[in-house]
Amino acid sequence: MNATDRTPADLLRSALAADPGRPLVTFYDDATGERVELSVATFANWVAKTANLLQGDLGAGPGDRVALLLPAHWQTAVWLLACSSVGVIADVAGNPAAADVVVSGPDTLDAARACGGERVALALRPLGGRFPQPPAGFADYAVEVPSQGDHFAPFAPVDADEPALIVAGREFSGAEVVERARAEATPLGLTGPGSRILSGLPYDTWEGLAAGLYAPLATGGSVVLCRHLDQLDGAALAERIESERVTATAR
């Protein structure tokens, strides 16, 4: 990563330039048996497409607020970096009534309808699958995102010192996200390229976001992001740690 990187989107661009083929996010859902591995290049492509959807089709720009009603999931990580790319504020588990755009998983659609702006729904099905029946009043992310462009350029420059993230009631600028992620990487056991952390923490706290996305990204490491990790017994968890070459854990 470069010392000049000041936003999470900057970190991703540096990771893409350094080693696009290495793993960045490996996702497990232990309720469904799903496993998805995304290289830096694949993850960055999803981010570019999502940022184009957010900026173009949804009309979001710097200063707008996007409520993310989503669990710890690889698609949530994509949305967080897409928000950083556009310069909008990612409000994790935020109030949809106060948001310009809401992005909802299948379990929070009723709450998300309080948003008077654009609404996007994620089915969170394996391989990014779409809803069998699109929820009324929402754009289906899996339907809308594939046709978006593979390269993204913001309409307006992103200011690293402007608000970029709200989580657990605390607001961070893009620069603060990067600074904290770098500072907390070593205590998490992320010592640089090749470090690989397994995280079973939810995304609705800074600690979960740091372990599950930002700190690995800031240090050239990677994350094994696990949803419903409590469904694994000790032997299965130990086997995963070994097979995924995990060097640190956050649970």
PEURHU-V757842 format. One record per residue. N is the residue number from 1. PSI is psi in whole degrees, 0 to 359 (999 if undefined). OMEGA is omega as a letter, one per 40 degrees, with the letter a starting at -180 (* if undefined). NEAR is the number of other C-alpha atoms within 8 Angstrom. Layout:
((N,PSI,OMEGA,NEAR) (N,PSI,OMEGA,NEAR))
This chain:
((1,154,a,10) (2,145,i,6) (3,338,a,4) (4,353,i,4) (5,126,a,11) (6,354,i,11) (7,160,i,12) (8,325,i,16) (9,323,i,10) (10,316,i,9) (11,318,a,14) (12,319,i,11) (13,320,i,8) (14,320,i,11) (15,321,a,13) (16,320,i,11) (17,327,a,7) (18,314,a,7) (19,82,a,8) (20,339,a,10) (21,350,a,7) (22,153,i,7) (23,143,i,10) (24,308,i,13) (25,122,i,14) (26,121,a,14) (27,134,i,14) (28,138,i,12) (29,107,a,12) (30,3,i,12) (31,337,a,7) (32,346,a,5) (33,7,a,7) (34,140,i,9) (35,128,i,8) (36,131,i,8) (37,127,i,9) (38,123,i,11) (39,170,i,12) (40,316,a,16) (41,317,a,10) (42,316,i,8) (43,315,a,12) (44,326,i,10) (45,318,i,10) (46,319,i,10) (47,315,a,12) (48,314,i,13) (49,317,a,16) (50,321,i,13) (51,321,i,14) (52,321,i,12) (53,314,a,12) (54,314,a,13) (55,317,a,12) (56,293,a,8) (57,324,a,7) (58,350,i,9) (59,27,a,7) (60,147,i,12) (61,178,a,11) (62,133,a,10) (63,339,i,8) (64,157,a,10) (65,131,i,12) (66,114,i,14) (67,121,i,16) (68,101,i,13) (69,72,a,13) (70,151,i,11) (71,180,i,9) (72,113,a,13) (73,154,a,11) (74,328,i,10) (75,330,i,8) (76,317,i,11) (77,320,i,10) (78,314,a,12) (79,321,i,11) (80,318,i,9) (81,330,i,11) (82,318,i,14) (83,317,i,15) (84,323,a,15) (85,321,a,11) (86,329,a,14) (87,14,i,13) (88,166,i,14) (89,120,i,15) (90,111,a,14) (91,97,a,12) (92,124,a,14) (93,31,a,10) (94,173,a,11) (95,113,a,7) (96,333,i,14) (97,338,a,8) (98,7,a,7) (99,153,i,15) (100,330,i,14) (101,143,i,15) (102,139,i,16) (103,117,a,14) (104,144,i,15) (105,178,a,13) (106,340,a,9) (107,355,a,5) (108,21,a,9) (109,321,a,10) (110,315,i,6) (111,323,a,7) (112,338,a,14) (113,350,i,10) (114,345,i,8) (115,127,i,14) (116,356,i,8) (117,211,a,8) (118,145,a,10) (119,133,i,14) (120,137,i,12) (121,138,i,14) (122,126,i,13) (123,336,a,12) (124,35,i,9) (125,159,i,7) (126,142,i,6) (127,24,i,5) (128,30,a,9) (129,159,a,9) (130,170,i,12) (131,142,i,10) (132,321,i,4) (133,119,a,4) (134,134,i,9) (135,136,a,9) (136,134,i,4) (137,5,a,6) (138,146,i,10) (139,135,i,11) (140,114,a,14) (141,316,a,10) (142,339,i,12) (143,320,a,8) (144,328,a,10) (145,329,a,10) (146,328,a,7) (147,356,a,6) (148,159,a,10) (149,151,a,8) (150,353,i,8) (151,144,a,7) (152,138,i,9) (153,125,a,4) (154,145,i,9) (155,328,a,5) (156,145,i,6) (157,144,i,6) (158,123,i,9) (159,116,a,7) (160,342,a,10) (161,359,i,8) (162,158,i,7) (163,135,a,10) (164,335,a,15) (165,136,i,13) (166,125,i,13) (167,134,a,13) (168,36,i,8) (169,0,a,5) (170,139,a,6) (171,138,i,9) (172,142,i,11) (173,168,i,12) (174,319,i,17) (175,322,i,11) (176,322,i,9) (177,313,a,13) (178,314,a,14) (179,314,a,9) (180,321,i,8) (181,318,i,12) (182,318,a,11) (183,327,a,7) (184,357,a,10) (185,311,a,15) (186,314,i,9) (187,333,i,6) (188,351,a,10) (189,10,i,11) (190,108,a,16) (191,2,i,8) (192,191,a,8) (193,137,a,7) (194,341,i,7) (195,143,a,15) (196,115,a,14) (197,135,i,18) (198,124,a,15) (199,128,i,14) (200,14,a,12) (201,146,i,12) (202,165,a,10) (203,5,a,12) (204,16,i,11) (205,158,i,9) (206,320,a,9) (207,319,i,8) (208,320,i,12) (209,321,i,12) (210,309,a,12) (211,323,a,16) (212,359,i,18) (213,297,a,10) (214,317,a,13) (215,315,i,15) (216,319,i,18) (217,322,a,14) (218,343,a,14) (219,5,a,13) (220,18,i,12) (221,200,i,16) (222,167,a,14) (223,140,i,15) (224,100,a,15) (225,121,a,15) (226,124,i,15) (227,140,a,13) (228,39,a,9) (229,337,a,9) (230,351,i,5) (231,354,i,7) (232,141,i,9) (233,174,a,7) (234,321,a,6) (235,319,i,7) (236,323,i,8) (237,316,i,9) (238,321,i,8) (239,320,i,8) (240,316,i,8) (241,319,a,10) (242,313,a,8) (243,329,a,7) (244,5,i,7) (245,44,a,7) (246,136,i,13) (247,350,i,9) (248,156,i,11) (249,151,i,10) (250,109,a,10) (251,999,*,6))
